[in-house]
Amino acid sequence: MAVRPLDYRQAFEMAPVGLVVSHRRVMIDCNEQVCDMFRTSRELMMGQSFQILYPSADEFERLGRRIAPIMGAHGLYSDNRIMKRANGEMFWCHVMGRAFNREDPHEGGVWSFEDLSALRPVRAELTAREREVAAHLLEGMTSKEIGRGLGISHRTVEIYRTRLMRKYGADSSAELVQKLLAGGSSLDIVLGPDDI
C-alpha cells in the first residue's frame, strides 16, 4: 500500500479547530474554521492585529503583557477567555498558542481557537476586568492569585467578584463559578456600563 505524502496546507485547512499563524501579534495566515468562528473572511483577517478579536484594546494589551513571560518560560500559553466576533457578539473561547522563538514570544507563533459558546454562552455584559476575573475564577484561582496575575489588589478582585455575583444572580463564589460554567442564569442579564 502506497502512502500518500502529507499535504500540510490541507491539514491546516481541515483542522477541527481554528488556527492562526502570527507575527508580532498580526495574523499572517488562518484557516476557514477560525473565519467561521469569528464570522469574518480570511481576506479581512490577514494582516490585521489580533486586537480585532478582543472585546477591547485594553484587554488585548494587558493579555499581551501577561502572555509574553509565560510563553518565554514554557513556549506555550493556554486560557479560556471571552472573545468578540466581527458582528460584535461575545463568546467564550479556548485559546492555545506556541511561540516559534521563546526568546521573543511575540515574534511569531501558531494559535488555536475553540468556540466554547455551545457549552458556556455569555449571558451578561461584562466589563474588561470582569471578563478577566471571570476567566481566572474558572481556573480555580483565589482572589490573591488573580490579583497578582492582573496586577491589582485582592480586595479589588473581590469587588469584581461581587459585581459578577450580582450580574449572574449568584449567592456564593461556588454558585458563580457554576453559573459561569453553565452560561449564566436562566435569564439573560444585559447590563450596560452605567449599571456597574
N, C-alpha and C positions, 0 to 999 in steps of 0.2 A: 504494500500500500504506500503510495507516494504521499509525502507530507507537503501540504501547500505552504509556501512561505507566508509568514505573518505580515499582514498589512497593518502597520501601526496607525496609519491615518484612519482606517476603518475601525480599528479597536477604539481609538479616541472618540470617534463619532458614535459608536454603538455602546459606549459605556453606560451602565444603568444609572449613573449619577451625572450631574452637571460638572463639567471640567473647564478650567480656565488656566492658561499659561500666562504668567505675568512678568513684567519687567518694570521695576521702580513703581509698583502698585498701579500699573497701567495694564489693561487687558490686551494682550497681543494675539491670542487665539482662544477660541472656545468651541464647545460642541453644541449641537442643537438642543440637548436636554437643558442646558443652563439658559439658553434663549427662551425655551418654552416656560421654564420655571419663573423667569423674571419678566415674561410677557413682552419680549422685545425681539429684535433681529440681530443676527451676527454683525451685520453692517453697522448697526447703531452701537454695538458694544465695543468693537475693535478700535483700539486707540484711545478708549475712554478710561478715566481713572475709576478704580473700584468705588470711589465715593458715590457714584450714581446708584449703587446698590444698597447704600446705607440710609437709614431714616434721617440722619442729619450729618452735616460736615463735622460737627464736634465729635460724634461717635466714631467717624472714620479716622480722625486724627488721634483720639485717645486710644483706640484699639491698635492703631499702627504703632504707637509708642509701647504698648503692652506686648504686642506680638514679637517685636524685634529681639528682646533679650531671651525670650523663651525659645524662639527658633534658632537663635545664636547658640544657645546651650544644647539644644536637643535636635535641631534640624527639622523638627515637626511642630505643628500647632494645631489644636482642635478645640472647638467650643460649639455650643448651641446659642444662637442669638436671633434677634428679630432683624429681618432684612426688609427691603422695600422693593416691590415690583414696579415696573415702568408706569403702571396705572395708579401708583400711589398706595396700593394695598400692602399692608404689613403682614409678615408671616414669619413663623419660627423656622429656622434653617440650621442644619448641622453643617459646619464648615470645617474642613481639614486642609492643611497646607504643608508642603515640603519645600524648604529652601534649596536652591541649587548650590548656594555658597553660604555656609554657616557663618563665615566671617562678615558677610554683608547680606543679611537675610532678605532685605527688600530688593536686592539686585535682580533676582529672578526666582520664580518658583512655579509650582503646579498646585492648583487648588481644586478641591471637590466641594460640591454643594448638594445637599439633600433636603428637599422640601419636607418639613415636618407638619405642615398645616393640617393634614388629614388627622393626625394624632393629637395635635396641640394648636387649635386655632387661636388667634389673637382676638380676645373678646373685650379688651379695654384699651382705650387710647392712653398710652403711657408716655411720660417724658423720657428723654435720652437716658438720664441717670436711673430712672425706674426700670427701663429695659435692661440696663447693665446689672442692676441689683437683682432683678428677677432671674436673669441668666445665671448669676452666681449662686442664688438660693437653690436653683435646680441642681447645681453641682454639689449641694450639701455643705456649702461654706458657711462659717459663722460670721457674725457682724464684724468681728475684729479682722478676720481673714479677708472679707470683702473690702473693708476699709483700707487695709494695707494694699490690696490689689488695685484699688481705684484711686488711692492717694487722698482719701478723705477719712474723717474720724469715724469710729464705730458708732458714735451717737448720731451722726448724720445718716449712716446706713440704717439705723433704727427708725429714723424719721421716714426714710423712703419705704422701709418695710411696712410701717404703719399706714402710709398712703396706699401702698399696694393692697394691704388687707382691706382697707375701706373700699377701694375700687372693685375688688373681687368678692366683697361680702364675706370675708373670712374672719373667724373669731380667734384663730391662733396661727402661728407660723406654719405648723404642720398642715393645717387646713389650707393655708395659702399655697403651699407647695403642691398639694393635691389638686387644687383648682387650677394652678398654672399648668400642671401636667395634663389635666383634663380639658384645658382650654377655657377655663373660667366657670362662672356660674351658669345657670340655665337662662339667665337674662343677659342680653348683650349690653354691656356697660360702655357708654361712649362719653367720655368727659373731655372737655377742652382744657387748654392751658389756664383759663380763668377759674376752673373748678379746683385747681391744685393749691 
